[in-house]
Amino acid sequence: MNYQKIINFIFITCLFTSINGKAQDIHFTQIFNSPATINPALAGFSNSRLRVFLNHRNQWAAVSVPFQTYNAALDGQIIRRKQKGDVLGIGFNAFSDKAGDSKFGTQQISMSLAFIKAMGNANRNILGFGVNGAFVQRSLDYTSLYFDNQYNGTFFNPALNSGEQFAVNNYTFFDISAGVNWFTNINYDINLSSGISVWHINRPMQSLMNDNNVKLSTKILFSSEAEISLAKSYTLLPMIFIASQGTYSEILLGTRFKYIVNFKQENYSAFTTGIFYRNKDAIAVYTGFDYLNMNFAISYDFNISKLKVASNYFGGLEISFAWKMVSDHKPKKKDLPCPIF
């Protein structure tokens, strides 16, 4: 067996282990710019009436065919009762993911509904509950794979029969998830937002071999981010993210540092830099720019796992764009601290 065939054998083995075993979800380093993939309770959980997010991630280009992920999401408030201190939020999310030589693809569209309630008259604590329903399609291109029977002893011949028997090359399923998020205003300089979400509650079937016993593992996410005002123009944004799904787990922690250049609403601008660490996997650097109600950001994951020998420390490039529809109301210096009312 030559070198190329060894690579193909390892790839196919890993592929079917992941498909028929403990499949992992897509993830972003910029989780604060992709709330729809973190917690359904975050739909409409904002001081804006409408938000739009666009994300793109390109990973493992230095090792194999790049893993490409595209994500688009929007959320907003369809009912907002300020006097009663509650909001009904709605969100829509769509993403497309292509992974590796097999072009293993995931296409998903989903909708979230969230009920958000201020606890007490001071609006210093806000609790949100959300549910999410998703329609998902997964597919695989077997013609892009190489098999032993297609090697004639001299070279690879794709015209030869692979000798493999596959059940299906795509399948669809419906997915259900839910979450809760809590915001608290500790004082006028410190805000804290934390949440827990449970994904794939119904554990849909995940097999290209029509094996109903192979199911998608339930995923539990915890995320928490603080907003700490250091001075008039400086803000610190530390965060932690923990995910557990089957035998897979992820811990992402780090902080961003924000400098506000111009406070005026008609010409608001700010710069943000940050650094993050994903346990046993990567160190990521981040930079972003806010202008008016728009945010542009870019980050890069430097691989530090055992794969660094092959990746040469290269990992994943991530680009994001966010837009918020905000009111013309200019908040006072000591306006209500909560992010909604």
C-alpha positions in Angstrom: 0.0 0.0 0.0 1.6 3.3 -1.0 1.6 6.6 0.9 -1.5 8.0 -0.8 -3.5 4.9 0.0 -2.4 5.0 3.6 -3.7 8.5 3.9 -7.0 7.6 2.2 -7.4 4.6 4.5 -6.9 6.7 7.6 -9.2 9.4 6.3 -12.0 7.0 5.5 -11.6 5.3 8.9 -11.8 8.6 10.7 -14.7 9.7 8.5 -17.0 6.8 9.3 -15.9 6.8 12.9 -17.2 10.4 13.2 -20.3 9.7 11.1 -21.4 6.6 12.9 -19.9 7.5 16.3 -19.8 10.8 18.2 -20.5 13.5 15.6 -19.3 17.0 16.5 -21.1 20.2 15.7 -19.6 23.2 13.9 -18.2 25.9 16.2 -16.8 29.4 16.0 -14.1 31.1 17.9 -16.1 34.3 17.8 -19.0 32.9 19.8 -20.1 36.4 20.8 -20.6 37.1 17.1 -22.7 33.9 16.5 -25.3 33.9 19.4 -27.7 31.7 17.3 -25.3 28.8 17.5 -24.8 29.2 21.3 -28.2 29.6 23.0 -31.8 29.9 21.7 -32.5 32.2 24.7 -30.4 34.9 23.1 -32.9 35.5 20.3 -33.9 39.1 20.8 -31.8 39.4 23.9 -30.4 42.8 22.9 -30.9 46.6 23.1 -31.6 46.6 19.4 -34.9 45.7 17.7 -33.1 43.7 15.0 -29.7 42.1 14.6 -28.0 40.5 11.6 -24.9 38.3 11.8 -22.7 36.9 9.0 -19.8 34.5 9.7 -17.3 32.5 7.7 -14.7 30.1 8.9 -11.9 28.4 6.8 -10.0 25.7 8.7 -7.2 23.2 8.0 -6.2 24.7 4.6 -2.6 23.8 5.4 -3.4 20.1 6.1 -6.1 19.1 3.6 -9.0 20.4 1.6 -10.2 23.3 3.8 -13.2 22.9 6.0 -15.5 25.8 5.0 -18.4 27.1 7.1 -20.8 29.9 6.2 -23.4 31.2 8.6 -26.1 33.8 8.4 -28.5 34.7 11.2 -31.0 37.4 12.3 -33.0 37.9 15.4 -35.3 40.6 16.8 -38.1 41.5 19.2 -41.6 40.9 17.9 -43.3 41.9 21.2 -41.8 44.4 23.6 -43.8 45.4 26.7 -41.6 47.9 28.6 -44.1 48.5 31.4 -44.4 44.8 32.1 -40.7 44.2 31.6 -40.9 41.4 29.0 -39.9 40.7 25.5 -40.8 38.0 23.0 -37.8 37.4 20.7 -37.5 35.4 17.4 -34.5 34.3 15.5 -33.6 32.6 12.3 -30.3 30.9 11.5 -28.8 29.1 8.4 -25.4 27.6 7.8 -23.6 25.5 5.3 -20.5 23.4 6.1 -18.2 21.4 3.8 -15.6 19.2 5.4 -12.6 17.5 3.8 -12.0 15.4 0.7 -15.4 13.7 1.0 -17.2 17.1 0.9 -19.1 15.9 3.9 -21.8 18.6 4.0 -24.2 20.0 6.6 -26.9 22.4 5.6 -29.3 23.7 8.3 -32.1 26.2 8.8 -33.6 26.9 12.2 -35.9 29.1 14.1 -35.7 30.2 17.8 -38.3 31.7 20.1 -37.4 33.3 23.3 -39.3 34.8 26.2 -37.3 37.4 28.1 -38.4 38.8 31.5 -37.0 41.5 33.7 -36.9 40.5 37.3 -38.0 43.4 39.5 -38.7 47.0 38.8 -35.1 48.1 38.6 -34.5 45.9 35.5 -31.1 44.9 36.9 -31.7 41.2 36.3 -33.1 39.7 33.1 -33.9 36.1 32.5 -34.5 34.5 29.1 -35.9 31.1 28.0 -35.6 29.9 24.5 -36.4 26.9 22.3 -35.0 26.1 18.8 -36.2 23.8 16.0 -34.0 23.0 13.1 -34.2 21.1 9.8 -30.8 19.6 8.8 -29.5 17.8 5.8 -26.2 16.0 5.7 -24.5 14.5 2.6 -21.3 12.8 1.4 -19.7 12.6 -2.1 -18.4 9.1 -2.4 -17.0 9.8 -5.9 -14.3 12.1 -4.3 -12.9 9.2 -2.2 -10.2 6.7 -3.1 -10.3 3.0 -2.4 -7.9 0.0 -2.7 -9.8 -1.7 -5.5 -9.3 1.4 -7.7 -5.5 1.0 -7.6 -4.4 -1.3 -10.4 -0.9 -1.9 -9.1 0.6 1.0 -11.0 -1.7 4.0 -10.6 -5.1 5.0 -9.3 -7.9 4.5 -11.8 -11.2 6.1 -10.8 -13.1 4.2 -13.5 -12.6 0.9 -11.5 -15.4 -0.2 -9.3 -14.6 0.6 -5.6 -16.2 -2.6 -4.4 -17.8 -0.7 -1.6 -21.5 -0.9 -0.8 -23.0 2.3 0.6 -26.6 2.7 1.9 -27.2 6.4 1.3 -25.2 9.5 0.5 -27.5 12.0 2.3 -30.1 12.1 5.0 -32.3 14.7 6.8 -33.6 15.1 10.3 -35.4 17.5 12.6 -33.6 18.8 15.7 -34.8 20.3 19.0 -32.8 22.4 21.4 -33.5 24.8 24.4 -31.7 27.1 26.7 -31.8 29.7 29.4 -29.8 33.0 29.8 -29.4 35.3 32.7 -28.2 38.9 32.6 -27.3 40.9 35.7 -26.1 44.4 36.3 -23.8 44.2 39.2 -23.2 48.0 39.2 -22.8 50.7 36.6 -19.4 49.4 35.7 -19.9 45.7 35.5 -22.5 43.6 33.6 -22.5 39.8 33.5 -24.4 37.5 31.0 -24.4 33.7 31.5 -26.3 30.9 29.9 -26.8 27.2 29.6 -28.2 25.4 26.5 -29.0 21.8 25.6 -28.8 20.9 21.9 -30.1 17.8 20.1 -32.6 16.9 22.9 -34.4 14.5 20.6 -31.1 12.8 19.6 -31.8 12.3 15.8 -30.5 9.3 13.9 -27.0 9.9 12.4 -26.0 7.1 10.1 -25.2 6.7 6.4 -25.7 3.0 6.8 -29.4 3.2 8.0 -28.5 2.2 11.5 -31.2 3.6 13.8 -29.1 2.8 16.8 -26.6 5.5 15.9 -27.8 8.9 17.2 -26.5 12.4 17.5 -25.2 13.0 21.0 -26.8 15.6 23.1 -24.6 18.7 23.5 -24.5 20.9 26.6 -23.1 24.5 26.4 -22.2 26.9 29.1 -21.1 30.5 28.2 -20.5 33.5 30.3 -19.2 37.0 29.4 -18.6 40.1 31.6 -18.5 43.7 30.5 -16.2 45.7 32.8 -15.8 49.5 32.3 -12.2 50.4 33.2 -12.5 54.1 32.3 -14.6 56.3 30.0 -13.2 54.9 26.8 -11.9 51.4 27.9 -13.9 48.2 28.4 -12.7 44.7 29.3 -14.7 41.7 28.0 -13.6 38.4 29.6 -15.4 35.3 28.6 -15.5 31.5 29.1 -17.2 28.9 26.9 -17.6 25.2 27.8 -19.1 22.5 25.5 -19.6 18.8 26.1 -20.9 16.4 23.4 -20.5 12.6 23.8 -16.8 12.0 24.3 -15.9 15.4 22.9 -15.4 18.5 25.1 -14.2 22.0 24.5 -13.1 24.9 26.7 -12.6 28.3 25.2 -11.5 31.2 27.4 -10.0 34.6 26.8 -10.7 38.3 26.8 -11.3 41.3 24.5 -10.1 44.8 25.2 -12.3 47.6 23.6 -11.3 51.2 23.1 -14.1 53.6 22.1 -12.8 56.3 19.8 -15.9 58.4 19.4 -18.9 58.2 21.7 -21.2 60.3 19.5 -24.1 58.2 18.2 -23.9 59.8 14.7 -20.2 58.9 14.4 -19.7 56.1 16.9 -16.5 54.1 16.4 -14.4 51.7 18.5 -11.5 49.2 18.2 -11.3 45.8 19.9 -8.5 43.3 20.2 -8.4 40.0 22.0 -6.7 36.7 22.6 -8.3 33.3 23.4 -7.2 29.8 24.3 -9.0 26.6 23.3 -7.8 23.7 25.5 -5.2 21.4 23.9 -6.1 22.9 20.5 -5.4 26.5 19.6 -4.5 30.0 20.5 -6.6 32.6 18.7 -6.0 36.3 18.1 -8.9 38.7 17.4 -9.4 42.2 16.2 -12.6 44.1 15.4 -13.8 47.5 14.4 -17.2 49.1 15.3 -18.6 51.9 13.2 -22.1 53.3 13.9 -24.3 50.2 14.3 -21.9 47.8 12.4 -19.1 45.5 13.5 -16.4 44.0 11.4 -14.1 41.4 13.0 -11.4 38.9 12.0 -9.6 36.2 14.1 -7.2 33.4 13.5 -6.6 30.1 15.3 -3.0 29.0 15.6 -3.0 25.2 16.1 -1.0 23.9 19.1 -2.4 20.4 19.2 -0.6 17.2 18.2 -1.6 18.1 14.6 0.8 21.1 14.6 3.5 18.8 13.0 1.3 18.6 9.9 -0.4 22.0 10.2 2.8 23.9 10.9 0.7 25.8 13.6 -1.8 27.0 11.0 -5.4 26.6 11.9 -8.5 28.5 11.1 -9.4 32.0 9.7 -12.7 33.5 10.8 -14.4 36.6 9.5 -17.6 38.1 10.9 -20.0 41.0 10.3 -22.8 42.2 12.5 -25.4 44.9 12.1 -27.9 46.2 14.6 -31.0 48.3 14.1 -31.0 50.7 17.0 -33.4 53.5 18.0 -32.4 57.2 17.8 -32.8 57.5 21.5 -29.5 58.7 23.0 -28.9 57.0 26.4 -28.0 59.2 29.3 -24.9 58.5 31.3 -26.9 56.8 34.0 -29.7 55.4 31.9 -31.2 52.0 32.8 -28.3 49.5 32.8 -30.1 46.6 31.2 -29.5 45.7 27.5 -33.2 45.6 26.6 -35.5 48.2 28.2 
